[in-house]
Amino acid sequence: QVQLVESGGGLVQAGGSLRLSCAASGSIFSINGMGWFRQAPGKQRELVAQITRGGSTNYADSVKGRFTISRDNAKNTVYLQMIGLKPEDTAVYYCNAAVILVSGSWRELWGQGTLVTVSS
């Protein structure tokens, strides 16, 4: 079974930091783009950050300068380092990946989500 498993969410005070991790497992040949999305209560899911296999990154304006996305291709893992957290960053964070399977087909995967709560 191919899946993404996230970890690292939790409760933090405003101004604090958290690091999210997301590991892909299963019959994976390679992973192209990986990213983090978030969904706050009553709002649509939005892109937070993306990273290509080669390391090129893209960020939502609201997190530029505070969040850093990175990946370890050998471990099929993507990270999101978050500093200077604000109450408005409170959301469920989802990992996303475009995966090429050993069978040759590709699949878009989503993690189960991890809750980040920032208190004021």
ZIUR-V483257 format. One record per residue. N is the residue number from 1. SS is DSSP state (h for helix, s for strand, l for the rest). PSI is psi in whole degrees, 0 to 359 (999 if undefined). Layout:
N;SS;PSI
N;SS;PSI
//
This chain:
1;l;127
2;l;130
3;s;162
4;s;132
5;s;122
6;s;157
7;s;163
8;l;356
9;l;174
10;s;193
11;s;131
12;s;151
13;s;156
14;l;138
15;l;350
16;l;186
17;l;155
18;s;155
19;s;121
20;s;145
21;s;151
22;s;117
23;s;133
24;s;141
25;s;161
26;l;197
27;l;71
28;s;131
29;s;311
30;s;167
31;s;128
32;s;244
33;s;145
34;s;154
35;s;173
36;s;135
37;s;165
38;s;155
39;s;114
40;l;158
41;l;128
42;l;6
43;l;164
44;l;156
45;l;137
46;s;153
47;s;135
48;s;307
49;s;151
50;s;154
51;s;134
52;l;171
53;l;328
54;l;353
55;l;2
56;l;140
57;s;159
58;s;137
59;s;150
60;l;145
61;h;326
62;h;344
63;h;357
64;l;134
65;l;348
66;l;327
67;s;146
68;s;124
69;s;141
70;s;168
71;s;155
72;s;102
73;h;329
74;h;332
75;h;2
76;l;45
77;s;141
78;s;147
79;s;156
80;s;107
81;s;124
82;s;124
83;l;165
84;l;42
85;l;144
86;l;156
87;h;327
88;h;354
89;h;353
90;l;124
91;s;170
92;s;126
93;s;130
94;s;136
95;s;147
96;s;143
97;s;143
98;s;108
99;s;135
100;s;122
101;s;164
102;l;330
103;l;346
104;l;345
105;l;165
106;s;157
107;s;143
108;s;124
109;s;149
110;s;142
111;l;176
112;l;347
113;l;143
114;s;134
115;s;129
116;s;123
117;s;124
118;s;118
119;s;148
120;l;999
//
